[in-house]
Each structure stands twice: as C-alpha cells, then as structure tokens.
Amino acid sequence: MTGAYPVLASGSSGSAGRGRSPRTWARTFCGTPASVPEARRFAGELLAGCPAREVLLVCVSELCANAIRHTASGNGGAFIVEVACPRDGVARVAVTDEGGLSVPAAGRPDVMADGGRGLALVAACTSRWGYADAYPGRTVWAEATWPVPVPSPGQASPAGPASRLARSPLPRASRSSRGWPPCDAPPDGSPPGPAA
C-alpha cells in the first residue's frame, strides 16, 4: 500500500485517539458522469457544518470524474465514495474504482491541456492525499484538516462539526457477493427492495 490511510467501517471497533472510533459512510454509484453530482450530494449531506466541506466536495468531484474517465468503473462499472471523520479536526473522502492501467499522480499540470489538473488540484487544496490498492481497483483519498479548540484541564471538549459527523446515523452500504454494492442502492445505504 502506498500512502494508505486506514479507514474503519461504521460501527467497527478500533481507536482513533481518546477512545473514539472513526466512522465511515460509503455508497456505491454507477460509473457514469450523472453519478458525480449524486456523489457530491451524498458527501455534502455528511459534511454539513464541516469547515473543510467545500474543499472536500471539490475532491469528491475530481476523484469520481477520474474513476469514470481512467478506470473500468467508467465502462459499465461502479465506484464507491466514502466519507470519514477519524478524529476532531480531520475529515476524509475516498473513491474506490474498479481498476485501470495508470497510477494516480499529481504532476505539474499543463495549463494548455484539456485535462490533467484534477489530482494537482486535490493535492494543492488538501492536507494530504494518497492511494492504495483495493483489488481489483484502487482507492484514492484526500484529507482536510482544520484547527480545533483544545479544552483546558477539567473542561469538556466542545462538540463541533467533526463530532456531529462522527455521530451521524447513516449506515454503511451493504456489499454484494462481488464485493461491490449494487449501483441502485438507496441513498440511506439499505439494500434495494424488490421491484414494484
């Protein structure tokens, strides 16, 4: 894994600082351009009140567009968008695709080119980013940070946007036998019901 950042599923045990376990919410989208605004809405709802919301929504758009354009996700496949709040002052978005030939790179963009600026933009506006293999595809993630108040000894920690995100009731999407949830999974993450 190159630059991997661990993410625990919602409800998983584990620690991320003072007894809090990180929470991750995920949803699968069909690998079509129409799914990009849907993915932004999904992430936007989870990041409501987050100081880094707008930056992370730009990242969601760029990472989803890259998954569609440069991987098998865009050839009738799907991609997964994850939103996590591992600790106060940190939020993370990730997109897992179905695999492609190239490796994500944020090189120096050619200002005259039609494309190629997406990962450079992600790298420039986030605290850190990276990718990890996620057989058969790859997960590309971006993380944003912001200052949080540090309580004086004996004071309770203030409940900010990151705390609210960590307590959000949205469930993790179910996965199919192939490892990917169906594209038509409802936004709440529950499995699709029978056709009417």
Wavefront OBJ file of the C-alpha trace (Angstrom):
o trace
v 0.000 0.000 0.000
v 1.366 3.366 -0.994
v 0.409 6.149 1.390
v -2.586 4.217 2.672
v -4.657 5.685 5.464
v -6.725 3.132 7.371
v -10.484 3.556 7.454
v -12.743 1.541 9.702
v -16.305 0.756 8.716
v -19.113 2.425 10.612
v -19.627 0.613 13.854
v -16.230 -1.102 13.730
v -14.143 -1.285 16.814
v -10.817 0.431 16.856
v -9.359 3.587 18.233
v -8.562 6.975 16.850
v -7.406 8.986 19.777
v -9.143 9.271 23.130
v -11.491 6.306 22.973
v -13.336 7.420 19.834
v -13.575 5.090 16.924
v -13.625 6.618 13.460
v -16.814 6.301 11.455
v -17.010 5.772 7.724
v -20.046 6.028 5.499
v -19.990 4.599 1.995
v -22.239 4.472 -1.036
v -21.836 2.895 -4.455
v -22.534 4.822 -7.658
v -22.782 3.708 -11.277
v -19.731 4.677 -13.314
v -21.483 7.390 -15.339
v -20.968 11.167 -15.399
v -24.502 11.621 -13.998
v -23.308 9.969 -10.785
v -20.801 12.723 -9.967
v -23.410 15.244 -8.709
v -25.126 12.423 -6.797
v -21.823 11.595 -5.108
v -21.337 15.282 -4.230
v -24.800 15.410 -2.654
v -24.082 12.254 -0.638
v -20.791 13.664 0.679
v -22.253 17.151 1.126
v -25.003 15.901 3.418
v -22.479 14.069 5.593
v -20.094 17.028 5.690
v -22.742 19.641 6.581
v -21.141 22.042 9.059
v -17.617 20.772 8.395
v -15.147 23.669 7.953
v -13.489 21.836 5.040
v -16.769 20.861 3.323
v -16.295 22.827 0.080
v -12.697 21.677 -0.405
v -13.676 18.043 0.147
v -16.621 18.343 -2.261
v -14.236 19.557 -4.972
v -12.115 16.479 -4.207
v -15.149 14.180 -4.461
v -15.945 15.623 -7.896
v -12.377 15.228 -9.142
v -11.873 11.716 -7.767
v -15.221 10.487 -9.131
v -14.526 12.005 -12.550
v -11.105 10.308 -12.589
v -12.659 6.949 -11.661
v -15.098 7.272 -14.568
v -12.561 8.531 -17.095
v -9.470 6.466 -16.268
v -10.690 3.136 -14.862
v -13.022 0.240 -15.592
v -15.623 1.990 -13.430
v -16.459 4.146 -16.459
v -17.012 1.123 -18.729
v -20.263 -0.122 -17.232
v -18.788 -0.441 -13.745
v -19.260 1.368 -10.467
v -17.277 3.275 -7.861
v -17.615 3.678 -4.109
v -17.482 7.021 -2.302
v -16.528 7.015 1.377
v -16.685 9.866 3.885
v -14.906 9.552 7.223
v -14.167 11.637 10.278
v -11.291 9.824 12.000
v -10.874 12.481 14.727
v -11.767 16.083 15.564
v -10.300 18.495 13.036
v -9.937 15.872 10.280
v -12.296 14.742 7.527
v -11.520 12.360 4.693
v -13.124 11.412 1.390
v -12.148 8.410 -0.724
v -13.203 6.936 -4.053
v -12.615 3.274 -4.855
v -12.688 2.368 -8.542
v -12.673 -0.925 -10.438
v -9.102 -0.630 -11.688
v -7.212 0.907 -14.559
v -3.827 0.926 -16.220
v -2.450 4.155 -14.778
v -1.313 5.087 -11.280
v -2.727 8.280 -9.721
v -0.202 11.109 -9.920
v -0.407 14.825 -9.203
v 2.230 16.064 -11.574
v 2.722 19.587 -12.744
v -0.363 20.391 -14.816
v -0.079 21.564 -18.403
v -2.110 24.786 -18.479
v -2.837 24.298 -22.190
v -4.095 20.707 -21.829
v -7.796 19.832 -21.778
v -7.370 17.827 -18.575
v -4.794 16.594 -16.121
v -5.307 19.158 -13.381
v -7.610 17.124 -11.112
v -5.119 15.442 -8.789
v -2.900 18.534 -8.777
v -5.938 20.464 -7.517
v -6.656 17.789 -4.894
v -3.022 17.884 -3.740
v -2.976 21.679 -3.596
v -6.145 22.172 -1.552
v -5.967 19.306 0.963
v -3.712 18.479 3.885
v -2.680 15.195 2.292
v -3.840 12.663 -0.269
v -2.812 9.237 -1.471
v -3.931 5.939 -2.883
v -3.924 2.266 -2.020
v -4.614 -0.869 -3.998
v -8.121 -2.201 -3.455
v -8.204 -5.358 -5.542
v -9.127 -5.259 -8.346
v -9.127 -1.459 -8.285
v -7.645 1.365 -6.311
v -8.792 3.727 -3.566
v -7.760 7.372 -3.922
v -8.308 9.503 -0.818
v -7.946 13.106 0.283
v -7.898 14.510 3.783
v -8.535 18.027 5.052
v -7.726 19.388 8.488
v -8.685 22.475 10.446
v -7.813 23.837 13.884
v -9.890 22.624 16.809
v -10.093 24.178 20.250
v -8.141 22.412 22.952
v -10.041 22.377 26.243
v -8.362 23.489 29.425
v -7.782 20.760 32.016
v -11.098 19.857 33.634
v -13.255 21.276 30.785
v -15.395 19.156 28.479
v -14.442 19.002 24.819
v -16.630 21.265 22.622
v -18.969 19.484 20.200
v -18.068 20.831 16.770
v -18.883 19.699 13.224
v -16.471 16.762 13.397
v -18.232 15.449 16.494
v -21.594 15.714 14.742
v -20.229 13.894 11.688
v -18.908 11.116 13.923
v -22.365 10.669 15.485
v -24.286 10.693 12.181
v -26.740 7.776 11.946
v -26.113 6.932 8.275
v -25.251 3.230 7.834
v -22.551 1.756 5.647
v -23.852 0.412 2.340
v -24.158 -3.344 2.043
v -21.850 -5.176 -0.343
v -22.830 -7.695 -2.969
v -21.137 -11.081 -3.393
v -18.718 -9.438 -5.837
v -17.646 -7.006 -3.140
v -19.476 -4.027 -4.639
v -22.921 -2.875 -3.520
v -25.442 -2.636 -6.346
v -25.481 0.702 -8.227
v -29.128 1.226 -7.447
v -28.735 1.004 -3.655
v -30.931 3.616 -1.947
v -29.150 6.712 -0.586
v -29.663 5.543 3.004
v -27.345 2.593 2.376
v -30.015 -0.076 2.826
v -30.195 -2.880 0.258
v -32.564 -2.283 -2.666
v -36.026 -3.709 -2.177
v -37.978 -5.875 -4.621
v -39.067 -4.273 -7.874
v -42.621 -2.961 -7.812
l 1 2 3 4 5 6 7 8 9 10 11 12 13 14 15 16 17 18 19 20 21 22 23 24 25 26 27 28 29 30 31 32 33 34 35 36 37 38 39 40 41 42 43 44 45 46 47 48 49 50 51 52 53 54 55 56 57 58 59 60 61 62 63 64 65 66 67 68 69 70 71 72 73 74 75 76 77 78 79 80 81 82 83 84 85 86 87 88 89 90 91 92 93 94 95 96 97 98 99 100 101 102 103 104 105 106 107 108 109 110 111 112 113 114 115 116 117 118 119 120 121 122 123 124 125 126 127 128 129 130 131 132 133 134 135 136 137 138 139 140 141 142 143 144 145 146 147 148 149 150 151 152 153 154 155 156 157 158 159 160 161 162 163 164 165 166 167 168 169 170 171 172 173 174 175 176 177 178 179 180 181 182 183 184 185 186 187 188 189 190 191 192 193 194 195 196
